[in-house]
Each structure stands twice: as structure tokens, then as C-alpha cells.
Amino acid sequence: MLFRFKDLESERAYVEHERRARIPATRFLCAIAVVTLVSYIGFNPMHFPAEGVLEYNKAAGLMIAVLAGVYGLTYTQFYVRHSWVDIGIFSVLAVPMVMLLEALAAQAAITGISRFGMAIVQLGILVVFASVGFVANFRNFLIWAGALVALYLLFLLEADRSIVSKVYTFTNFTTFLTFATFVNWDIDRRARKTWVANRALEEERAKTEEMLHNVLPQDVATRLREGQAVADSFSDVSVIFVDIVGFSSLAKVLSPGRLVKMLNEIFLLADEAAAKYGVEKVKTIGDAYLAVAGGHASCESGAHCAIRFGCDLIDLIEPYAARTKIDVKVRIGIHTGPVVGGVIGAQKLAYDYWGDTMNIASRIEGVAEPGGIAVSESTYYGACEHVDFTEPELVTLKGVGEVKIYRVIRPEE
């Protein structure tokens, strides 16, 4: 019934969010009250004597000043962070409201409304405004309402009226208060449910964004959400093909489950090395791992990063093979050149790369030695200042022709 989150951090977050969201409504409520008071200030001189008008204007002026203060308070973080301030606001507002009550009660002969009747009207107006003015904490409203009921009982006890009149008057007032209490309770109940649902939605959206960014670079995902076609051209990208040596033979001796587990573990090692050197994983193709350096979401130093990635991956696989007793090695081919990147289709989205550079890198991988890295001449020139290579070799690649390749000399070799 009292709606309070067990987690204090959640309660604080909800209160701040709800109070910030309802600031426009609170300001509008203040404006309604001011306009109403101003209209009465203009209307009363036509009916009340000068003394009655003066007393009403004093009370109305104080009320307007308090409302202006509340309006200004909504521009502060103090108002947003401390819901208990509502108790102070409506306790202060009760003072000019009582003054208005007395000023109008003095004109009972003109209005035809007794002091008791005017008390019900004025306090009824106050509790109705409080039902929407207390924001994000039903408990605070109950505390304030309880204090108001106690003061009203004291007012009735000192009044020179019959017990029946007092009971009837108190019943009328509590009817106003009951409905106001229900309104505040229901607003808070609905607001809390909405906040919880929105937070759950935000958490799911964040998970979806994280999953999307695991598939697509962040700016690419943004462009897709905006309905843009994603097509990019890169002039100097190092394409890396990693292939498991003798995979067909391994597939014959390992169970399907063990084979998939091995692939997963090796590719996880590749992911680890890629993250370390700023290399962008593109996809896996069977037992091959395709990555680029210098592309959309990878480092700019291209060839050097690609080779460092390859060396690190080989170094990671060697202890894995020793630990699992599986004779597994990889060979790596790298070629640097222009590629085109983009996203095609509307399902199972992935940022892919195309061009002769991709094909050549795949062919170079085929001539690399097990546990070794072979690179093209363009990759060699991009990394020769940082990496040692063997003398160039002329090899003939299927569909490409005769090309010059270099083999990376790893530090321990």
C-alpha cells in the first residue's frame, strides 16, 4: 500500500525521475492557483466591503507569494532530490489558506456560507491540490494529511456547534480527503509501475544494443537505424585469413561435440588477440577466421597490427594444443590493399568486406606454413620497419598468378 522500493538506490532513482518528469504539471498547478486568486481579487470589490477586500487580498497576496516560491523551487535540484519538501510546501500553503478561510468567513452574510462551510470548501481545495502536488512519495502525503486532520479536529472541538453538526462537518471534510488520498495513491502506484517497466525496457534495449554492437560497429548501427545505406570504401586495409591446418583429419578423429568445442576455443583465442591489437573480426567461415586491420572498426596501423595479431594467436594456440593433446595449428595469410565494406540485406545483419584483396589474402594463407604467417609484398612494405621477414619468394596463386610473398620471422624463431 505504501509503495516503496526495497532497494534504496532504486527508490532514489524513481523519486528523482518522477519529480523531474512532473515539474511541468507542478508549475501549471501553481499557475492555475495564481490565476484563480487573481480573478477573485478582481471580483471581490464588487461585492465585499473595503475591509473584507483588504483582508482577502492580504491572504491572497501571501498565497501568491508562496506559489511563486514553489514555482521557482522547481528549477532547483533540491526540489528534484528531496520529496519531503512537499510536506513543507503544503504546510506553508495551509497558513494563507486559513487566512483566506477567515477572510471569507467574515463575509458569511454576503456569501451565505458559514465559517464551518467555508472551512470545508477551503480545506477541500487544499487537499485536492495536494493530491497531485505531492510527487513520488505517498507516505509524505499521508503524514501531511494526518497532521491536517488533527488540526481540523482541534478546530471542530473548539467550535460552538452541536455534536451532530461537528460529526457531519468532519464527515464532509474526510470525504474530500479520502478521494484526494486515493488520487495520490493511484498516481504514485501507476508511476512506479511505469518506471519499473521503462527501466526493464531500457535494460533490454541496452542488451540489444550490446548484441548489435558485437555484430556491427557502433556508427554503422546508428546509420542503419537512421535508414541509411551502409557502403564504405577503404584504400589500405590488411586482410587476415586464419585457417586450421588439417581440419578434415581432426574432424575424423574428434567427436562432433569435441570438434565444435575446439573450434570455439580457438576462435575465442583469436577474438582475444583481435581485441588486444585493435583488429576487427569480420566472420568465421567453417574452420577459417577472417579479420581486418585498418577497416571500419579497427586500428589504423594496418599491416603491423595484423602481423602482431597473427603472432599472438599462434603463441596462444601452442599452449592450448599442449594442454588439450590435440595436434592443432593454424596458418595465416595477410594481404594489404583496397576493399569495399558495407551491410547487405535486412536479416542476420553483418558488416562485410569485398574485393580482390580478400581473395588474394585467402590464397596467400594457402601457401603459409603450419604455425606460420605469409604476407604479400604490400603488407611487407607496411610492416618491414617493425617486423622481420624471410627473403621474398615467388609463388603462383590460383586465380591470381605469380606474386611475391614474405614469411614472418617470429621473435622466438
C-alpha positions, 0 to 999 in steps of 0.5 A: 500500500505504501509503495516503496522500493526495497532497494534504496538506490532504486527508490532514489532513482524513481523519486528523482525521475518522477519529480523531474518528469512532473515539474511541468504539471507542478508549475501549471498547478501553481499557475492555475492557483495564481490565476484563480486568486487573481480573478477573485481579487478582481471580483471581490470589490464588487461585492465585499466591503473595503475591509473584507477586500483588504483582508482577502487580498492580504491572504491572497497576496501571501498565497501568491507569494508562496506559489511563486516560491514553489514555482521557482523551487522547481528549477532547483535540484533540491526540489528534484532530490528531496520529496519531503519538501512537499510536506513543507510546501503544503504546510506553508500553503495551509497558513494563507489558506486559513487566512483566506478561510477567515477572510471569507468567513467574515463575509458569511452574510454576503456569501451565505456560507458559514465559517464551518462551510467555508472551512470545508470548501477551503480545506477541500481545495487544499487537499485536492491540490495536494493530491497531485502536488505531492510527487513520488512519495505517498507516505509524505502525503499521508503524514501531511494529511494526518497532521491536517486532520488533527488540526481540523479536529482541534478546530471542530472541538473548539467550535460552538456547534452541536455534536451532530453538526461537528460529526457531519462537518468532519464527515464532509471534510474526510470525504474530500480527503479520502478521494484526494488520498486515493488520487495520490495513491493511484498516481504514485502506484501507476508511476512506479509501475511505469518506471519499473517497466521503462527501466526493464525496457531500457535494460533490454534495449541496452542488451540489444544494443550490446548484441548489435554492437558485437555484430556491427560497429557502433556508427554503422548501427546508428546509420542503419537505424537512421535508414541509411545505406551502409557502403564504405570504401577503404584504400589500405586495409590488411586482410587476415585469413586464419585457417586450421591446418588439417581440419578434415583429419581432426574432424575424423578423429574428434567427436562432433561435440569435441570438434565444435568445442575446439573450434570455439576455443580457438576462435575465442583465442583469436577474438582475444588477440583481435581485441588486444591489437585493435583488429576487427573480426569480420566472420568465421567461415567453417574452420577459417577466421577472417579479420581486418586491420585498418577497416571500419572498426579497427586500428589504423596501423594496418599491416603491423597490427595484423602481423602482431595479431597473427603472432599472438594467436599462434603463441596462444594456440601452442599452449592450448594444443599442449594442454588439450593433446590435440595436434592443432595449428593454424596458418595465416595469410595477410594481404594489404590493399583496397576493399569495399565494406558495407551491410547487405540485406535486412536479416542476420545483419553483418558488416562485410568486406569485398574485393580482390584483396580478400581473395588474394589474402585467402590464397596467400594463407594457402601457401603459409606454413603450419604455425606460420604467417605469409604476407604479400609484398604490400603488407611487407612494405607496411610492416618491414620497419617493425617486423622481420621477414624471410627473403621474398619468394615467388609463388603462383596463386590460383586465380591470381598468378605469380606474386611475391610473398614474405614469411614472418620471422617470429621473435622466438624463431 
